[in-house]
Amino acid sequence: MTRYVLSFCLTLVCAGPLIAADRNILFIIADDESPTLGCYGDAAAKTPAIDAIAADGMVFRNAFATTASCSASRSVVMSGVHNHRNGQFGHQHHYHKFSSFHDVVRLALPQVLSRKGYRTGQIGKYHVAPEAVFHYETYLQANSRNAVEMAEASREFITDATDDRPFMLYFATSDPHRGGGVDKTSKSELKPDLFGNKPKRGSYPGVEEVFYDPADVVVPPFLPDTKETREELAQYYQSIARVDQGIARLVEILKEADLYDKTMIVFTSDHGMAFAGGKTTVYEGGLRVPMVVRDPYQSKRGVESDAMLSHIDITPTLLDFAGGLDPKTNGPINPINARKFWNDRDEAVKDNRDGGDNFDSYQGKSWLHCLANPDEAHHESILASHTFHEIQMYYPMRVIRDSKYKLIWNIAHPLPFPFASDLWAASSWQAQLIKGNDAPYGNTTVGRYVQRPQFELFDIAADPDETTNLADSPGHADVLEAYKVKLKALQKEMQDPWIMKWDYE
């Protein structure tokens, strides 16, 4: 209790007058989920709660992660800065041990909202570092594979009437990430991963599990339409349905407490589905994410936007909603003095805390204007920046994508594409791998998926499934050169250290 009161008093000192407790923020982030939702036109998905939020809010059709890797992506979500700049190059956990620069504390989502007068809470998957940078006032505990349990564990925090401050809850499920073993009841020789589901059609407490027939799932173009793929997708869809039930419970809690019309709800994912061709790649299957938003203070309902969004936009948008974004600096109105912050803690005093430049402004920008005017554009182009997943997986890729073309630069292209251990073991991949390099794998082959060219250029407007690489097409030589120039310029703007590879690789 003492810590809670102290934090409250410090907020008063730092932020000045508190804002009214009617601009709450519920930020929900799933783990490895593509836009496989009813509101995105997926005929197989059973996601009534998310679809209801979409019907009462907005669906962004062109939302993208900056990197299809868990820790790296979450650091971007919570900082508004690309992971090549914030320092979280790969996984935080175990021996991987990547970590953001300490001075990211000036921009970090929970820090800036706390200084604006919010009480901040986190539940579920965290997966970033240092904790002092991405520090939440309250950490809640529940099984992150059971979003219903997570919602119930969040009830007291959400409905706390003893605190006049608005709340921001970071609600992070571990579904539909792979895990939990394989489905031993499958008759296939290569068993599907359970994606966190209980074996033998079991269920989590409070959850009415939704089971799928493999014949009924939707196989995306980047995956092979095989028995093994369909069995794994059936497990994936079940895991998504469990996330949806947790969101239904959250909405129920908000409505019971008369908070639904005082709370912005944002639902997204760290990146695309955990299949080869999705997660850890910079193809559309890895970068495309759901982005469903309900702002209770917007008059337009049940609308869609084609505006191009990036994960670097999330923190500045939420801070803008809270009234704490400085339009002149595109940073917090009242930023932390990083030097004083670390000196007062007697921590990281002699460390490299900023990578050579101050963290004064966000690399993303607020898309609140799109909620008010769904026809407005946002980014003309976006940058994707992947370097590591696991520490053993060095394979830097840089991408520029706009509404016409998409250019992928595979910087370490002589190397075979490295696999995340769970994706390599997936039955959907192994079933094709054993057939040899010429075996089909979605829109490519096993061999071409593993050994990639230096550049991949796609006419993304005419070829949204990325079937034809135009990088060697004589008729597109001018396009390739133009997009190389655009990519390099965007790398420079976004302070990407790998820009030197244009000269030295």
C-alpha positions in Angstrom: 0.0 0.0 0.0 2.9 2.4 0.8 4.4 1.9 -2.6 1.0 2.5 -4.3 0.5 5.8 -2.4 4.1 6.9 -3.0 3.7 6.3 -6.7 0.4 8.2 -6.7 2.1 11.2 -5.1 5.0 11.1 -7.5 2.6 11.1 -10.4 1.0 14.3 -9.0 4.4 16.0 -8.8 5.6 14.9 -12.2 2.4 15.3 -14.2 0.6 18.1 -12.6 -3.2 18.0 -12.5 -4.6 14.5 -13.1 -6.8 13.9 -16.1 -10.3 12.6 -15.5 -10.6 8.9 -15.0 -12.8 8.6 -18.1 -10.0 8.0 -20.7 -9.0 4.6 -19.7 -6.9 2.3 -22.0 -7.3 -1.4 -22.4 -4.5 -2.7 -24.7 -4.7 -6.3 -25.7 -1.9 -8.1 -27.6 -2.1 -11.7 -28.7 0.9 -13.9 -29.4 1.6 -15.0 -33.0 -1.9 -14.2 -34.4 -2.5 -13.1 -37.9 -5.8 -11.3 -38.9 -7.6 -14.6 -38.8 -10.8 -13.1 -37.4 -14.4 -12.9 -38.5 -14.1 -9.1 -38.8 -11.3 -9.6 -41.3 -13.5 -11.9 -43.4 -12.1 -15.2 -42.1 -14.9 -17.7 -42.6 -13.5 -20.2 -40.2 -12.7 -18.0 -37.2 -15.2 -17.9 -34.3 -14.4 -14.6 -32.7 -17.7 -13.0 -31.8 -16.2 -10.7 -29.0 -13.5 -9.1 -31.2 -16.0 -8.9 -34.1 -18.4 -7.0 -31.8 -15.7 -4.5 -30.9 -15.0 -4.1 -34.6 -18.7 -3.5 -35.3 -18.7 -0.8 -32.6 -15.3 0.6 -33.6 -12.8 0.4 -36.4 -10.9 -2.3 -38.3 -7.6 -1.3 -39.8 -7.0 -3.4 -42.9 -3.3 -2.5 -43.3 -1.6 -2.8 -39.9 1.9 -4.2 -39.8 4.4 -5.3 -37.2 7.9 -4.0 -37.7 9.4 -7.5 -37.1 7.9 -10.9 -36.7 9.7 -11.8 -33.5 8.3 -11.8 -30.0 10.6 -9.7 -27.8 11.8 -7.4 -30.6 8.2 -6.7 -31.6 7.0 -6.0 -28.1 9.8 -3.6 -27.5 8.6 -1.6 -30.5 5.0 -1.7 -29.3 6.1 -0.4 -25.9 8.5 2.3 -27.1 7.4 3.6 -30.5 10.9 3.0 -31.8 12.2 0.4 -34.2 14.0 -2.5 -32.4 17.2 -1.8 -34.5 17.2 1.5 -32.7 15.9 0.7 -29.2 18.4 -2.2 -28.9 16.1 -5.1 -28.4 17.5 -7.0 -31.4 16.1 -10.4 -30.4 14.7 -12.5 -27.6 14.9 -11.3 -24.0 14.6 -14.6 -22.2 17.0 -17.5 -21.4 20.5 -17.2 -22.9 19.4 -14.9 -25.7 19.4 -11.9 -23.3 18.7 -9.1 -25.7 17.7 -5.8 -24.0 16.7 -2.3 -24.9 18.9 0.7 -24.2 18.3 2.1 -20.7 17.4 5.6 -22.0 14.3 4.2 -23.8 12.8 5.0 -20.4 12.0 8.5 -21.8 9.6 7.0 -24.4 8.4 3.7 -22.8 4.6 3.3 -22.8 4.1 2.6 -19.1 6.5 5.3 -18.0 5.0 8.1 -20.1 1.4 7.2 -19.2 2.3 7.0 -15.5 3.8 10.5 -15.7 0.6 11.6 -17.4 -1.4 10.5 -14.4 -2.3 6.9 -15.2 -2.2 3.8 -13.0 -0.6 1.2 -15.2 -1.0 -2.6 -15.0 0.3 -5.6 -16.9 -0.8 -9.2 -17.1 0.4 -12.1 -19.1 3.4 -12.2 -21.5 6.0 -9.5 -20.9 9.2 -10.5 -22.7 11.1 -7.2 -22.8 14.0 -5.7 -20.8 15.1 -3.9 -18.7 12.1 -4.0 -16.3 13.0 -0.5 -15.0 12.5 0.8 -18.5 9.2 -0.9 -19.2 8.0 -0.7 -15.6 4.3 -1.1 -14.7 3.0 0.0 -11.3 1.0 -3.2 -10.9 1.8 -6.7 -12.1 -1.1 -9.2 -12.2 -0.8 -12.9 -12.2 -2.9 -15.5 -14.1 -2.4 -18.4 -16.6 -1.6 -16.6 -19.8 -3.0 -19.5 -21.8 -6.4 -18.8 -20.3 -7.6 -15.3 -21.2 -10.8 -15.8 -19.2 -8.8 -16.3 -16.1 -6.6 -13.4 -17.0 -9.7 -11.2 -17.4 -11.0 -12.2 -13.9 -7.5 -11.6 -12.4 -7.7 -8.0 -13.9 -11.2 -7.3 -12.6 -10.1 -5.6 -9.3 -7.5 -3.5 -11.1 -9.9 -2.3 -13.8 -12.8 -1.5 -11.4 -10.7 0.0 -8.5 -12.9 3.0 -7.4 -10.5 4.0 -4.7 -8.1 5.6 -7.1 -9.2 8.6 -9.1 -6.6 8.0 -11.9 -7.6 6.5 -15.2 -6.1 3.1 -15.9 -4.0 1.6 -18.7 -3.9 -2.2 -18.7 -1.5 -4.1 -20.9 -3.2 -7.5 -21.4 -0.9 -10.0 -23.2 -2.0 -13.5 -23.9 0.3 -16.4 -24.7 -2.2 -17.8 -27.1 -2.1 -18.7 -30.0 1.7 -19.3 -29.7 2.9 -22.8 -30.3 3.4 -25.0 -27.2 2.1 -27.7 -24.9 3.4 -30.7 -26.9 1.7 -32.4 -29.8 -1.8 -33.9 -30.3 -1.1 -37.5 -29.7 -4.7 -38.4 -30.7 -4.0 -37.5 -34.3 -3.8 -40.4 -36.7 -1.1 -38.7 -38.7 2.5 -39.8 -38.5 3.6 -36.2 -38.0 1.5 -34.9 -35.1 0.2 -31.3 -35.0 1.3 -28.9 -32.3 -1.3 -28.2 -29.6 -0.9 -24.4 -29.7 -1.4 -24.3 -26.0 -4.7 -26.3 -26.1 -5.3 -29.0 -23.6 -4.6 -32.5 -24.8 -7.5 -34.9 -25.6 -9.9 -32.1 -26.2 -9.6 -30.9 -22.6 -10.6 -27.4 -21.5 -9.3 -24.6 -19.3 -11.4 -23.4 -16.3 -14.1 -21.0 -17.4 -13.5 -21.6 -21.1 -15.9 -23.2 -23.5 -13.4 -24.6 -25.9 -14.2 -24.3 -29.6 -13.0 -27.3 -31.6 -12.3 -27.2 -35.3 -12.5 -29.8 -38.1 -9.3 -29.6 -40.2 -11.5 -29.7 -43.3 -13.1 -26.3 -42.3 -10.0 -24.1 -41.7 -8.8 -21.5 -44.1 -5.3 -22.3 -45.4 -3.5 -19.0 -46.3 -1.7 -18.8 -49.6 1.8 -18.9 -48.0 1.2 -22.4 -46.6 0.8 -25.8 -48.3 -2.7 -27.1 -48.3 -1.8 -30.5 -46.7 -3.3 -32.7 -44.1 -0.5 -31.7 -41.7 -1.1 -28.0 -42.2 -4.9 -28.3 -41.7 -4.4 -30.2 -38.5 -2.1 -27.5 -37.1 -4.5 -24.7 -38.2 -7.3 -26.4 -36.4 -5.3 -26.2 -33.2 -4.4 -22.6 -34.0 -8.0 -21.5 -34.5 -9.0 -23.2 -31.2 -6.4 -21.2 -29.4 -7.7 -18.0 -31.0 -11.2 -18.7 -29.9 -9.9 -18.9 -26.3 -8.4 -15.4 -26.6 -11.8 -14.2 -27.9 -13.6 -15.5 -24.8 -11.2 -13.7 -22.6 -11.9 -10.5 -24.4 -15.6 -11.1 -24.0 -15.1 -11.3 -20.3 -13.1 -8.1 -20.3 -15.9 -6.2 -22.1 -18.4 -7.7 -19.6 -16.3 -6.4 -16.7 -16.1 -2.9 -18.3 -19.8 -2.7 -18.9 -20.7 -3.9 -15.4 -18.5 -1.2 -13.9 -19.9 1.5 -16.3 -16.4 1.8 -17.9 -17.1 0.5 -21.4 -17.8 4.0 -22.7 -14.9 5.5 -20.9 -12.2 3.1 -22.2 -10.3 2.9 -25.4 -9.9 -0.8 -26.5 -7.1 -1.8 -28.8 -6.6 -5.4 -30.0 -3.6 -6.4 -32.0 -0.9 -9.1 -32.1 2.9 -9.0 -31.9 3.1 -10.5 -35.4 1.7 -13.1 -37.7 1.0 -16.8 -37.1 3.7 -19.3 -36.0 4.1 -21.2 -39.3 7.1 -21.1 -41.6 6.2 -18.3 -44.0 4.7 -16.3 -41.2 6.6 -15.8 -37.9 10.3 -14.7 -38.2 9.8 -13.7 -41.9 9.1 -10.3 -43.4 6.6 -11.7 -45.8 3.0 -10.6 -45.4 2.2 -13.7 -43.3 4.7 -12.5 -40.7 4.1 -8.7 -40.7 0.4 -8.4 -41.2 -1.4 -8.1 -37.8 -5.0 -7.4 -36.7 -5.7 -3.9 -35.4 -9.2 -3.5 -34.0 -9.9 -0.3 -32.1 -12.9 1.1 -30.2 -12.5 4.7 -29.1 -15.7 5.6 -27.1 -15.3 9.2 -28.0 -15.6 8.8 -31.7 -18.9 9.0 -33.4 -18.2 6.7 -36.3 -19.0 3.0 -35.6 -18.5 -0.2 -37.6 -16.0 1.4 -40.0 -12.9 0.2 -41.8 -9.7 2.0 -42.7 -7.1 1.3 -45.4 -4.6 3.5 -43.7 -1.2 1.9 -43.4 -0.2 1.6 -39.7 3.0 0.3 -38.0 3.6 -1.0 -34.6 5.9 2.0 -34.0 2.6 4.1 -34.0 1.0 2.4 -30.9 2.8 4.2 -28.0 2.5 7.7 -29.5 -1.2 7.0 -30.3 -2.1 5.9 -26.8 -0.1 8.8 -25.4 -2.0 11.1 -27.7 -5.3 9.7 -26.5 -4.2 10.4 -23.0 -3.3 14.0 -23.9 0.4 13.6 -23.2 1.9 13.8 -26.8 3.8 16.9 -27.7 3.0 17.7 -31.4 6.2 19.8 -31.7 8.6 17.1 -30.6 6.5 14.0 -31.3 7.5 12.9 -27.9 6.1 13.0 -24.4 5.1 16.5 -23.1 6.9 15.9 -19.8 9.7 13.4 -20.6 11.9 11.8 -17.9 15.3 13.2 -17.4 17.1 9.9 -18.2 20.5 10.9 -16.7 18.8 11.9 -13.4 16.6 8.8 -13.5 19.5 6.4 -13.6 21.8 8.4 -11.3 19.1 8.5 -8.7 18.8 4.7 -9.0 22.6 4.3 -9.0 22.0 1.9 -11.9 23.5 1.7 -15.4 25.6 4.8 -14.6 28.5 3.8 -16.8 26.5 1.8 -19.3 25.9 2.6 -22.9 22.4 3.8 -22.3 21.4 5.4 -25.6 23.4 3.9 -28.5 24.9 7.3 -29.4 21.8 9.4 -29.6 19.0 10.7 -27.3 15.6 9.1 -27.2 13.7 12.4 -27.6 10.9 11.5 -30.1 8.9 8.6 -31.4 9.7 7.1 -34.8 6.0 6.4 -35.2 3.1 8.8 -35.2 -0.4 8.9 -33.8 -3.3 7.5 -35.9 -6.0 9.1 -33.8 -7.0 11.2 -36.8 -7.9 8.0 -38.7 -10.5 7.1 -36.1 -12.2 10.4 -36.6 -11.8 10.3 -40.4 -11.6 6.7 -41.7 -10.8 7.8 -45.2 -7.6 9.6 -44.2 -4.2 8.0 -45.0 -1.4 7.6 -42.4 2.0 6.3 -43.6 2.9 6.4 -47.3 5.4 3.5 -46.7 6.6 1.4 -43.8 9.9 0.0 -42.8 10.3 -3.5 -41.4 13.5 -4.4 -39.6 14.3 -7.9 -38.5 17.8 -9.0 -37.3 17.4 -11.9 -34.7 14.8 -14.1 -33.3 16.8 -16.6 -31.2 20.4 -15.7 -30.6 21.5 -18.4 -33.1 19.3 -16.9 -35.8 21.3 -14.0 -37.3 19.5 -13.1 -40.6 19.0 -9.4 -41.0 16.3 -8.3 -43.4 15.1 -4.8 -44.2 11.8 -4.0 -46.0 10.1 -1.1 -47.5 6.5 -1.5 -48.4 3.9 0.9 -49.7 0.6 0.4 -51.5 2.3 -0.4 -54.8 5.5 -2.4 -54.2 7.4 -4.2 -51.5 11.2 -4.6 -51.5 12.9 -7.1 -49.2 16.7 -6.9 -48.7 18.1 -10.1 -47.4 21.3 -8.7 -46.1 22.9 -12.1 -45.2 21.4 -13.8 -48.3 24.3 -16.2 -48.8 23.3 -17.9 -45.5 20.4 -20.4 -45.4 17.4 -18.9 -43.7 17.6 -20.0 -40.1 14.6 -21.6 -38.4 13.1 -21.0 -35.0 13.2 -24.4 -33.3 9.4 -24.7 -32.9 8.8 -23.8 -36.6 11.4 -26.2 -37.8 9.8 -29.0 -35.8 6.2 -28.2 -37.0 4.5 -31.0 -38.8 3.3 -28.5 -41.5 7.0 -27.9 -42.3 8.5 -31.3 -41.8 5.9 -33.0 -44.0 7.2 -30.9 -47.0 10.9 -30.9 -45.9 11.1 -34.7 -46.2 9.9 -34.5 -49.8 13.0 -32.5 -50.8 13.9 -29.0 -52.0 11.5 -29.1 -54.9 8.5 -29.9 -52.8 5.9 -27.1 -52.9 5.5 -24.9 -49.9 2.7 -22.4 -50.4 3.7 -20.1 -53.2 7.3 -21.2 -53.2 9.3 -24.4 -52.7 11.2 -25.8 -49.7 14.5 -25.0 -51.4 13.6 -21.4 -52.3 12.2 -20.8 -48.8 15.5 -21.8 -47.2 17.9 -20.2 -49.7 16.8 -16.7 -50.6 18.1 -14.1 -53.1 19.6 -10.8 -52.1 16.5 -8.9 -53.2 12.8 -9.8 -53.4 10.6 -7.3 -55.2 6.8 -7.8 -55.3 4.1 -5.9 -57.0 2.1 -5.9 -53.8 -0.9 -4.2 -55.3 -1.3 -6.8 -58.1 0.3 -9.7 -56.3 -0.7 -9.5 -52.6 0.3 -13.1 -52.0 3.9 -12.4 -53.0 4.0 -15.2 -55.7 6.4 -13.6 -58.2 9.8 -12.0 -57.4 10.4 -9.2 -59.9 13.9 -8.3 -58.7 15.5 -10.0 -61.7 12.8 -8.8 -64.2 14.4 -6.5 -66.8 11.1 -4.7 -67.0 11.3 -3.8 -63.3 14.9 -2.8 -63.1 14.0 0.9 -62.7 11.5 0.0 -59.9 14.1 -2.1 -58.1 16.6 0.8 -58.1 14.0 3.3 -57.0 12.9 1.2 -54.1 16.5 0.5 -53.1 17.0 4.3 -52.8 13.7 4.6 -50.8 14.7 1.8 -48.5 18.1 3.4 -47.8 16.6 6.8 -47.1 14.1 5.2 -44.7 16.9 3.3 -42.9 18.7 6.6 -42.5 15.7 8.4 -41.2 15.0 5.5 -38.7 18.6 5.4 -37.6 19.3 1.8 -38.7 22.9 0.7 -38.0 22.6 -1.9 -40.8 22.6 0.8 -43.4 26.4 0.4 -43.6 25.8 -3.0 -45.2 25.0 -1.3 -48.4 28.7 -0.5 -48.6 30.4 -3.2 -46.6 28.4 -6.4 -47.0 
